[in-house]
Amino acid sequence: MAKCEVCGNEYGMTFEVHAQGAVHVFDCFTCAIHRMAPVCENCKVPIINQGVEADGSFFCGAHCAREKGKVGIVDRV
């Protein structure tokens, strides 16, 4: 059995995420999000949807980007 790198749970149905040359092992999506998701520069929530990037910073949406002074950022619908 593999061990989740976030919570340490040994579980028979862990899964691997391959990203940027590294392999990560998790027992659930919650742990994967905790370790892998970028965090909004404004409201500090994990970004698990598309989000937006502006000048190298990540935001959960255009509203938060504008709150930090980024201009011209719009959500796509």
C-alpha positions as CSV (number, residue, x, y, z in Angstrom):
1,M,0.0,0.0,0.0
2,A,1.1,3.5,-0.8
3,K,1.1,6.4,1.7
4,C,-0.5,9.8,1.0
5,E,2.2,12.5,1.1
6,V,-0.2,15.0,2.8
7,C,-2.0,13.1,5.5
8,G,0.2,10.0,5.8
9,N,-2.8,7.6,5.3
10,E,-1.7,4.2,4.0
11,Y,-4.4,3.3,1.5
12,G,-4.8,0.6,-1.2
13,M,-6.4,3.0,-3.7
14,T,-4.0,5.9,-3.7
15,F,-3.3,7.7,-7.0
16,E,-0.4,9.5,-8.5
17,V,-0.2,13.0,-10.0
18,H,2.7,13.6,-12.3
19,A,3.5,17.3,-12.6
20,Q,6.6,19.3,-13.5
21,G,8.8,16.3,-13.4
22,A,7.7,15.1,-9.9
23,V,5.4,12.3,-8.9
24,H,3.0,12.9,-6.0
25,V,0.9,10.3,-4.2
26,F,-2.5,11.1,-2.6
27,D,-5.3,9.1,-1.0
28,C,-8.1,11.7,-2.0
29,F,-8.7,14.8,-4.0
30,T,-8.8,16.9,-0.9
31,C,-5.2,16.1,-0.1
32,A,-4.2,16.6,-3.8
33,I,-5.9,20.0,-3.8
34,H,-4.2,21.0,-0.6
35,R,-0.7,20.2,-2.0
36,M,-1.1,21.1,-5.7
37,A,-3.6,23.9,-6.1
38,P,-2.3,27.4,-6.4
39,V,-3.7,29.9,-3.8
40,C,-5.5,33.1,-4.8
41,E,-3.2,36.1,-4.1
42,N,-6.2,38.1,-2.8
43,C,-8.6,35.9,-0.9
44,K,-6.2,33.0,-0.2
45,V,-8.5,30.2,-1.3
46,P,-7.2,27.2,-3.3
47,I,-7.8,27.7,-7.0
48,I,-9.6,24.6,-8.2
49,N,-11.3,26.1,-11.2
50,Q,-9.7,27.9,-14.2
51,G,-8.7,31.0,-12.2
52,V,-6.8,33.9,-13.9
53,E,-3.1,34.8,-14.0
54,A,-1.9,38.4,-14.2
55,D,1.8,39.4,-14.1
56,G,2.8,36.1,-12.7
57,S,0.2,36.1,-9.9
58,F,-2.7,33.7,-9.6
59,F,-6.2,34.7,-8.7
60,C,-9.5,32.7,-8.3
61,G,-11.2,35.2,-10.6
62,A,-11.2,38.6,-12.2
63,H,-12.7,40.2,-9.2
64,C,-9.8,39.3,-6.9
65,A,-7.3,40.3,-9.6
66,R,-8.9,43.7,-9.8
67,E,-8.9,44.0,-6.0
68,K,-5.1,43.7,-6.2
69,G,-4.9,46.4,-8.9
70,K,-4.7,44.3,-12.0
71,V,-6.4,45.9,-15.0
72,G,-8.0,44.5,-18.0
73,I,-8.7,41.1,-16.4
74,V,-12.2,39.7,-17.1
75,D,-13.8,36.3,-16.4
76,R,-14.7,34.2,-19.4
77,V,-18.2,32.8,-19.4
